[in-house]
Amino acid sequence: MTNFLEKTYPSIANFVYSYGWIEIGQDENSSSFIKAFNEGGDVWIGADKYESLDKALQDLESALCEWLKEVE
């Protein structure tokens, strides 16, 4: 059974199960709020701020959907 996050963000789910990982939140090394990585490094770097966590995840979903089209 597919859970809520996998239904809502299928590209993020595909990415983290098969290609890499994501990081959410601020840290001292980057101003970006949300990022995606694989063994080769940065796959995608989001904006510094979002009006909500859902907007950040929507932005990541869109970016990873495009990235997956290129690699699959």
Secondary structure, DSSP 8 states (H G I E B T S, - for coil): ---HHHHH-HHHHHHHHHTEEEEES-BTTBS-SEEEEETTEEEEE--S--SSHHHHHHHHHHHHHHHHHHH-
